[in-house]
Amino acid sequence: MQKSFKYYDIILTVFAAVLLISNLAGTKLIAFGPITTDGGAVLFPLAYILGDILTEIYGYKYARRAIWTAFGIMLLAVAAFTVVRYMPPAPEYTAQASYEAVLGFFPRIVAASLAAFLTGSFLNSFVLAKLKVKTKGEKLWLRLIGSTFVGEFFDTVVFALVAFGGILQGTGMLVYILIGWLFKTGVEVVCLPITYRVIAKMKQIEKVDTYDSKTDFTPFRVDLD
């Protein structure tokens, strides 16, 4: 019999919302002195924190289900915005250019974002779940930082290569990857005390602490049950 969780659906919803909002915010470039990044960087690290919470509390199977759900919502959003973009505007509608500037996703950027999300999110959850088995539920700090270290690295590398391969080269590409990776990982380290408290509280509420070595660790399986 499948266990019923009190807050899993809420965390999953917030997880998906963070990803969708981050992609919309990412259409704006922002600068901090000499460092340029996109608006998605403001909220996106929270997705990895939520991914850690999902994996640590509910296990890899439930985290994988959340990742696929969020991925489906992102695809639906891209499809809807694209269809609306090419539908004929009403005569009194004068913001077509603005709509296209914000929601007119470029295919390459969309592909980069989706590929990076799947790669980074699955690796983050996979590493966290494996480390939990290896450490027998101990050293939470190691699991959280280690999984983010790996997940954010591959997320940043995949996005940079798919989105800007051939545009950024050599040192420019390395600097872009390094800054993005360190910033996202740094946010998780700074938020570690908060993540600790949230996980501890949620374990008490849900009365669960999953680290079964028999968990199905197949990365891209879709769990519908």
Number of C-alpha atoms within 10 A of each C-alpha: 3 5 7 8 12 12 12 18 11 10 16 21 14 15 23 23 16 21 24 21 15 21 25 15 18 20 17 13 12 15 10 7 6 5 11 13 16 16 19 21 18 15 16 21 23 20 19 26 22 20 26 27 24 25 26 25 22 20 25 29 21 15 27 26 19 24 23 20 19 23 19 13 16 21 14 12 14 18 13 11 15 16 11 14 17 11 8 9 12 8 6 6 8 10 10 14 11 10 13 16 13 13 18 19 19 12 11 12 17 18 15 20 22 18 17 25 24 21 21 26 26 24 22 29 32 23 22 29 27 19 21 24 17 13 13 12 16 12 11 17 14 14 24 27 19 16 27 31 22 19 27 26 23 21 27 24 22 23 24 22 17 17 20 16 12 10 10 15 13 8 9 11 17 14 14 19 21 14 15 23 21 14 15 22 22 16 16 20 18 10 13 17 11 13 19 14 11 12 19 14 12 18 17 11 12 16 11 15 17 17 23 15 13 7 14 11 17 12 15 13 12 14 13 7 5
